[in-house]
């Protein structure tokens, strides 16, 4: 009898605990048939040739994924601790549903992996999470940085516009981070701050040894975002600094400094989007006093990228029409220990137009189609889709701009026809 009472008490305790806790399985599966085409034109400048050469075209059909929303699987949970406090966790992994692969590279829960404590003070979140500077790129883009419609601001840029290629490891998400979020009770004001550790060893012995390789500042990120959302209006500004390279002996550090300002306004029959972004790659000699001028040090190539986007979404019955126009323009300079020297080159520029339609079969399932067109100028080399080895299914390749001598990237276009299901 006594044992039965103990068992009943244990079951009651478990029941009370489970009533105060919740765990949810969630995910998205998004698959599409896509077509991409890229054209490069021959430019005889610097490549002597008396014979006209035809345009070079590359094309690709693919069963792609994540073109309306990123395919993923995740687990999240929350426990009520009493007194207004709660603890939570979030584990979310990328799914390549066209091939059955989970995660990105060596990371399983690559999208998000956090544990947090929430209360009236807001939320403190630790782990791998989205950076503050990424949110404006995603929220104020009608295509939410997915598929061929992805804004050039968020697209991984290569060739003559490497700003986000250099920043890729720290751009959308950052590991080893501590984040703070303002509480939701501030009358529409919201914000977050993040500091991500680089977790590199620092040592006076190494830092003062010219023969030692030291990158103790690389992979650090610090940033913040503040905004206001009330009714139809939403506006936010963000700033972040990613350290992508350094050498303590020579006293230089290379940072990607990102500032963006985004806004949207929902008129009801139409919703407008807009974003301005400045992404600068800068090399600073923070330790020049200790280490004198070194003429053999290779000059660093800085780049300032000015970007903007305007977009619109229009509800039509059970579906929605979306469109956007984005532009990125870069300016290069050569930075040495004696100062910054502008490079006498044309400013590379890329423009992109996207048009799409989403038809909702239900609250969780939708069919969609998207068309996008990209045009390069002054040596820019931007494709219509992201170009990154991390985004390619093992055993397959992704379309890239031609690197043949004398050819320059010209234009590209692509289509997505797909289905998205969330659960």
N, C-alpha and C positions, 0 to 999 in steps of 0.2 A: 504493500500500500504506500509505504513511504517512498519507494523508488518511483512509483507511478506519479505521485505528487511532484517529485523532483523533475521528472520528464515533462509533465504538463507545464511546470513553471519555465523550463527551458524553451519549450515551444512558444509559450506566450511572449517570452523575451525576444525570441527570434522574430516573431510576428510584429512586435512593436518596432524593432529595428528596421525591418524591411518596409514598414509603412512610412518611415522617415527617410528612406533611401530610394533611388531610382537608377536603373541602368538601361540605356537605349542602344539598340543596334540600328544603324542608318547607313544609307549609301546612295550612289547614283551610278547607273550604267548608261553610257552614251556612246553610240556607234553610228558611223556615217560612211557613205561612199563619197570619196573626195577626188577631185582632179586639180592638179597644179601645173602651170606652165610658166617658164621663165625665158626671156629673150635677152641676149647680149649682142651689142652692135660692135663692129670693128672700127677702131679709131687708129689711124696710121700715125698719129702723133707719138714719136718715140720709137716706132717700129717701122722702119723703111719698108715700103711695099709698093710696087707698081701695079699689082694685080688686085682688083676689087675683091673683097671677100664677103660671102653671104652672112646673114645673121646666124648666130648660134642659138638653137632652141633646145630646151630641156623640158620634158613633160613626165608626169607620173600619175598613175591611178593608184589609189590606196583605200583599204578599209581602215579608216582612221577612227579616233575616239576623242571624247572630251571637246566637242565642237560647239555645244550649247552650254554644257556645264561639265566640270571636271569629273571624270569617272573616279569613284572612291568607295571605300568601305570603312566604317568607323564605329567606335564604341564611346559613349559618353555617359557620365553618371554624376549624381549629386547627392550629398548627405546633409540633412538638416542637423546642425550641431546645437541648436537652441540659442536664444538670446540674439536672434537676427543674423547669426553666423551660419555659413554653409561651406562645405568642402566639395570640390569637384575635380573630375579628371576628363581628359579628351584625348583619344587615340584615333588618328585618321590616316589611312594609307591610300596612295594612288593605285588605281586599277587600270591596267592595260587590257581591257576586256576583248580587244581584237586578238590577243595572244595568250591571255591568261596569266600574265605576269603581274605581281603585286609589288608596290614600292618603287622607288627611284634609286637605281644603283645599289649601294650597300645599305640604304635606309629602308626600313619597312614602314614605319609610321612617319613618312616623310612630309606629309601635308601639315600635320599638327600632332604634338605629343606634349601635353601640359598637365600640371596639377595646380589647383588654385584654391584660394581662400577668399570668400566674399562676405560682405556685410554692408552696414550703412556707410562705411568709409569708401566703398567701391570694391575693386577686385585686384588682388595680387596674383599674378600668373607666372609660373616657372616652367621652362622647357623650350621646345621648338615651336615657334609661332609666327604668324604673319607680321611683317614689319609695318610700322605706322605709315611709311612713305608709299607702300604698295596699295593701301586701301583706296586712295583717291583714284589711282589708275583703274581699279576694278569697278568701283561703285559708280563713277561718273563716265563710264563707257557703256553704251547701250548693249554691246556684245560681251560685257563682263570679262574681257581678256580671254575669250574662248574662240577657237576655230579660226577660219581665214579672216573673219571680221575683226579680230583682235587689233586694237589701236596700235599704231607705230610706237607710241610712247611706252607701251608695255612689252612690245614685241622684242625678242632677243635680236639685237642688231649686230651685223657682222660687216666685214669689208671696211668701207670707209667711215662707218659710223659705229665704233666699238663700245660706246658708253655702257650699254647694258650687258654686253658680252663680258666686259671686265667685271661688272658688278653682279654677275649671275648668281654666285654663291651666296650673296647677301641681299638679293633684290626682293623677292616675294616673301621669303621665309628666312628666319635665322635661328640656328641652334644655340644652346647654352645661354638663353636669354632670361632676364627678369623684366616683367612688364607690370605696369599699373594702369588701371582703367577707372575713370571717374564714375561715381554712382549715377544711376539712371534718374535720380530725383532732382535734377538741376534745371528744370524748366526748359528742356530741349537742348541744353548745352552738353556736349560729350567730348571725351578726349582720352588719349592714352600716351604713355611714355615707355620706352624700351631701352635697356642696355644689355648688349650681348657680349659675353666674355670671349676672348680669343683663346684662352687656356694655353698660351705658350709660356714656356719657362723663361724667366728673366734672371740674369746673373751679371753682376758687375764685372766678373772675370771675363765673361764672353763679350759683353758690350764694349769693353776696352781693349779687346784683342783684334787688331786689324785682319788677322789671318782667319778669324772665326766667322762662320756664316751665322747671322742672327736676324730673325724676322719676328721679334717679340711683340710687335704691334699688329701684324697682319691678321685679318678675320674679325677684328673688333667692329661693332656697330653700335651707334647711339642715335636715337631719333624720337620724335614726338608728333602728335597730331591733335588738333583741336577744331571742333566744329559746332554747328548749330542746326538742328532739324526740328521743324514744327509745321505740321500740316503739309502744304504743297512744296515748301522750300527746304533745301538741304545744301549747306555750304561748309567746306572744311579746308584747312591748310595744313601742310605737313612739311617737316624738314628732317633729314637724316644724313649721317656721315658713315660711310663704309670704308674701312681701311683695307685696301686690296694688295698692298705691297710696301715693304720698308727694308732698309738696311741701316742698322744703327751705326756701323763703323763709318760709312760715308755720310751719315746724318740726314738721310732723306726718308720721307714717308709719302706714299701715294694714296690719296683718298678720292672716293666718289661722293661728291656732295649733291644731294637731291633736294630740290624744293618744288612743291606742286600746290596748286590751288584749284579746287574743283567745286562745281555747283550744279544743281538741277532744280527745275521748277515744273511741277505737274499741274497743267491747266485743266486736266480732265480728259478732253478729247485728244490732247497731245502733251507729251513730256519732253522738255528740252534738257540737254546735257552740255556741259562745257568744262574744259580743263586747260590750264596753262602749266607747263613743266619746264624746269631748268635743271639739267643734269651735267655736272662739270667734273672732269677728271683732273685733279691738281696734284702736283708734286711739290712738297715743301721741304726745305733743308732746315729741319728743326734743331740740328746739332752742329751747325756750321762753325760756331765759336771754338769747339773742341777739335774739330778736324779741319785743317786749312784747305784752301782751294785745291782741287784735284783736277788738272787739265785732262787727264785720261778718262775721267768719269763720263760714261755715255749720256748725252743729253736726254732728258725725258720728254716724251711727246704728250702735251696736255691737249684736252679737247673740251670745248664748251658746246653743249647741245641745247638748243631752244626748241620747244615742242608745244603744240597745241592740238586740241580736239574739239569739235562741235558735233553734236549728235541729236537724234530725235527718235522717239518711239510713239506709235499710234495704235491704240487698241482697235481691232476690227473684228467684231463678233467674238467668237471664242479664241481668236488669235491676236497677233500683234505684228505690225510692220516696224522694222528697225533700220536706221541708216546713220552713217557717221562719215566724217571727213577729218583726217589727221595729217599733220605735217611735222617732220623733224628736220632741223638744219644744224650743221656743225661748223665750228670754227676752230682751227688748230693753231697751236703755238708750241715753240720749242723752249723748254725750261732748263736752264743750267744754273750753276752756282752764282753766276753773274747776273741773272735776271731772266725775265720772260721775253722772248723774241717771237713776234707774230710770223707765221709762215706765209709766204707770198703764194698762196694757192686759192683756187675758187672754193666757195663754201659748199660742201656736199649737201644735197637736199633730197629728201624722199617724201612723196605724197601718197596717200592711200584713201580710197573711197570704198565703202562697204554698204551692202544692202541685203537685208534678210527678212524672212517671214517665219513666224512660229505659230503652229496650229495646235491648240491644246485639246487632246482627245479626252483628258480627264484632269483632275487636280495633280496627278503624279506623272502622267504620260503625255509627251508632245512630239509631233513631227516638225521638222524644220528644214529650211534651205537658206543658204547664204552665198552671196557672190562678193568678191573683193578684187580690186584692181590697184596695183602699185606702180608708180612711176619714179625712176631715179634720175637725178641730175648732178652734173659736176663731179662725177666719180663716185657717187654713193652706190652702195651695193646691198640693197635691202630686198629680201625675197618676200613673197606674198604670205609665206608661212614661217614660223619660227625655225631656225636652223641651229640645232644643238644635238650632239651625240646622246645627250641624256633623254631626248625626246623620241628616239628612234628605236623601234623594236629590234632586239638583237638579230642579226642575220639580214637586215634590210638597210637600205640607205634612204636619205632624204634629199630632196632636190636642193641644189645650191647654185649660186651664181658662178658663171664660167670664169676660170682663172687663166684661160688661154692667152698667150701674148698678144697684146694689141686690142683685146676685147674689153668692153665696159658693160656692166649691167645696165639694161635699159628699162624694161617693164615686165610685169608679171601679173597673172590673174589666177583665180582659183574658185572652186565650187565645193560646197558641202551639202549633202542630202542625207539627213539622218533622223534618228529617233532617240529620245531621252526618257528614261524611266527612273524615278526616285522611289526609295522605300525607307 
